[in-house]
Amino acid sequence: MNTLTDADYYKLDCLSFSKLKHILNSPRKFFQNQETPFAGTAATNLGNAIHCWIQNQQERVSFLPDLSHVKTRDGRIARTPQSTTEGKQIIEDFKKTVPADNFILSCDCLPILINLYNHYKQNYEIQEIMSDLVNFETPYFAEIDELKFKGKLDAENRNYIIDFKTTYKPASKYSVAKHLIYDEYYHMQLAIYGLLKARNEEKDFRDYHYKIIFFETEPPYDVKMYTISHFTIQQGLDLLTSAINKYKHYIINKNPLYELSETI
């Protein structure tokens, strides 16, 4: 059983997908991310809430009070009530009433979350696979190309690695295959997870099946699952090799930060 807290996990000085992916854009992007770590957004908060609901941990998600009644100093309904003195006080008082590690969402997110959760539960193919999953948010650690890596798998068992993704874009097959997977480097993320799990279990990354479940955060709030082929995972591994080479060149060996021209 995993007893490592989220706080302890994030403190561990290891490379991860969320850290390494920035070097694919540029070494300066990598350093910028280290200096100003990603603080999260409303979208990532919604994603965390979905994770909780999938694990039947609804109590870990709290919703802010309705602020639509909040007015400005001149008596008009505030366009951004959370920015007003009254709105800030309401939020501050509310946060004192919920556990410190809860995810706090706008009350507008509740119907979105309910729709996504219902559509997730209504998808029999997803439910068939999810019913056999035994571990959620499992951390793995291993060396990849002599570098220490860590990764936290959304859901997994002996045969499957599954990742949950929210998207405001339609998760059609074309969009996923041509844009979402490659633009966001999701195939590299799954490749890292496959290597970490395989090295802990003395297996090959091809021994696992890889799936991504997309939760569309715009109406009609579709939930779709896609199988990611071993061919695509291999492309992710190739991209990982490129990212590691850049990391060693710019970060470990401290070469100048300008990038050499590449053929495309």
C-alpha positions, 0 to 999 in steps of 0.5 A: 500500500502506498503511504507516500503523501502528495507533498512528500512525492513532489518534494522528491528530487527526480525528473518527471514528465511534467518537469522534463517536457518543457525542455522539448520547447527550449532549455530556457522554458525548462529553467523558467518552469523551475523558477516559477513552478506551475501553480495550477489552474481552474482546469487542473483543479477540475481534473483533480476533482474528477480523479477524486470522484472516480475513486469515490472520494467526493468528500475531498472536493469542495465548492465555493459559495455562490458569489453572484450576489456580490456587488461592487462599491457603487452597488452594481453586481460585480463581474468578478466577485472573487476579486472584490473585498466582500468576495475575498472575505467570503472565500477566505471564511469558506476555506477555513471550514474545509480540510486544508488538502481539499480541492476547492472549485467554483460552484459553477463546476458542480454541474460540469463535474456531475455530467462528466461523472455520470457519462463516465459511469454510463460508458460500459466499456470504461466501467468494464476496464475500471472495475478490474483496476486495483491501484490509483495514483500509484508512484513509481521510481526508477532510473532511465538512462542513468537519471532518476525518474518518478511518475504517478500513474492515474490508474493501473493493474498488472496489465493496464496503464490508464491516464485521465485527461481533461480537455476543452477541445472535442476528443474526436479520434482525429483530434486525439490522434493528430493533435492532443497526443502529440501537441501535449506529449501524452505519448511520452508521458505514457512511455515514461510510466510504462518504463517505470512500471516495467523496471519495477516489475522486471517486464518490458513496456510492451507487456502493458496496454495503454489507454487515455480517458478524455473528459471533455469540459465543454457541453455535452461533456463527453467522456471517451477512451482511446487505446494508445498503440505500442507504436505510438508509445515507441514514438513517445520513447523516441521523444523521451530520448531526445528530451533526455539528450537535451537535458544532459546537454543543457542542464547537466553539461551546462552548454550555452542555452541557444539551440542548434538548428534541426531538420524537420 
